[in-house]
């Protein structure tokens, strides 16, 4: 019997294979599916284009029925790779409000929650790495 998850799998144009890969991926890989883009001002400040979403981040929805709305993340579901946003709900048949699960690829982070020390540490590492790479590029351009 074939393994449900293949570490050697690179890519496929078939959507069913892509869904199978994402569904059967272990949690440490599903965690990477939870990254989303950040605004230009945050890109310049932290020297990164994408970052993993966390609760208490303020985000803007870019796609779907609720496009343009902003809110705070209340729940991050690693297993389904979805995010729940504070005021983005729909009415259930019995009258209750239910949060709508949104994929991180359809949102953009407006404000980061920087109270988490681990997150600050990774942002500092990215910033230092970017700063050490940029001077090397400048030196090669001046020689020409």
C-alpha positions in Angstrom: 0.0 0.0 0.0 1.3 3.5 -0.9 2.1 5.9 1.9 -0.5 8.6 2.5 2.1 11.3 2.6 5.2 11.4 0.4 8.2 13.5 1.4 9.6 13.2 -2.2 6.5 14.8 -3.8 7.4 18.1 -5.4 4.4 19.4 -7.3 1.5 18.5 -9.6 -0.8 20.4 -11.9 -3.7 18.1 -10.8 -5.9 19.8 -8.1 -6.8 16.5 -6.5 -3.1 15.7 -5.9 -2.5 19.1 -4.4 -5.5 18.7 -2.1 -4.3 15.2 -1.1 -0.8 16.6 -0.3 -2.2 19.4 1.8 -4.8 17.2 3.6 -2.3 14.4 4.4 0.6 16.6 5.4 2.0 16.3 8.9 1.4 19.2 11.3 4.9 20.7 11.0 4.3 21.1 7.3 0.7 22.3 7.7 2.1 25.0 9.9 3.8 26.5 6.9 0.5 26.8 5.1 -0.6 29.4 7.7 1.7 32.2 6.4 0.2 35.2 4.7 1.4 38.5 3.2 1.9 41.7 5.2 1.4 45.4 4.3 4.1 47.4 2.6 4.9 49.4 5.7 5.4 46.2 7.8 7.5 44.8 4.9 9.9 47.7 5.1 9.9 47.6 8.9 10.6 43.9 9.3 12.3 43.0 6.0 10.0 40.1 5.2 7.1 39.6 2.8 5.2 36.8 4.5 4.8 35.8 8.1 2.8 33.1 9.9 -0.5 34.3 11.3 -1.2 34.2 15.0 -4.1 35.1 17.2 -4.6 38.8 18.0 -3.1 39.9 14.6 -5.2 42.4 12.8 -5.9 41.4 9.2 -7.7 42.6 6.1 -9.7 40.2 3.9 -8.6 40.4 0.3 -10.9 37.8 -1.4 -14.4 36.5 -1.1 -17.7 37.7 0.2 -16.2 39.8 3.0 -13.5 41.4 0.9 -12.2 44.7 2.4 -13.3 44.0 5.9 -10.8 44.1 8.8 -10.7 42.3 12.1 -8.7 40.5 14.8 -7.8 36.8 14.5 -9.6 34.9 17.2 -8.6 31.3 16.3 -6.0 29.6 14.1 -6.8 26.1 13.0 -3.6 24.3 12.1 -5.3 21.1 11.0 -7.6 22.7 8.4 -5.1 25.6 7.7 -7.9 28.2 8.3 -8.3 31.3 10.4 -11.3 32.7 12.3 -11.7 36.5 12.4 -13.6 38.3 15.2 -16.6 39.9 13.4 -16.8 37.7 10.3 -19.7 35.5 11.0 -22.8 34.0 9.4 -26.2 33.0 10.8 -26.8 29.3 11.3 -30.2 27.8 10.7 -30.9 27.8 14.5 -30.1 31.5 14.7 -26.6 31.3 16.2 -23.6 33.1 14.8 -20.8 30.9 13.4 -17.3 32.1 12.5 -16.4 31.7 8.9 -13.1 29.8 8.3 -10.8 31.8 5.9 -7.7 30.6 4.2 -4.6 32.6 5.1 -3.8 33.1 1.4 -6.9 35.3 1.2 -5.9 37.7 4.0 -3.2 40.3 4.6 -1.8 41.3 8.0 -2.2 45.0 8.9 -0.9 44.9 12.5 1.3 42.3 14.1 0.9 41.2 17.7 4.5 41.6 19.0 3.9 40.4 22.6 5.2 37.0 21.7 9.0 36.8 22.4 9.5 33.8 20.0 8.0 35.8 17.1 10.1 38.9 17.9 13.2 36.7 17.9 12.4 35.2 14.4 11.7 38.7 13.0 15.0 40.0 14.4 16.8 37.0 12.7 15.1 37.7 9.4 16.1 41.4 9.6 19.7 40.6 10.4 19.9 38.0 7.6 18.5 40.5 5.1 20.9 43.2 6.2 24.0 41.0 5.8 22.9 39.9 2.3 22.2 43.4 1.0 25.7 44.9 1.4 27.2 42.0 -0.6 24.9 42.8 -3.5 25.9 46.5 -3.4 29.6 45.6 -3.6 29.1 43.6 -6.8 27.1 46.3 -8.4 29.8 49.0 -7.8 32.5 46.9 -9.5 30.7 47.0 -12.8 
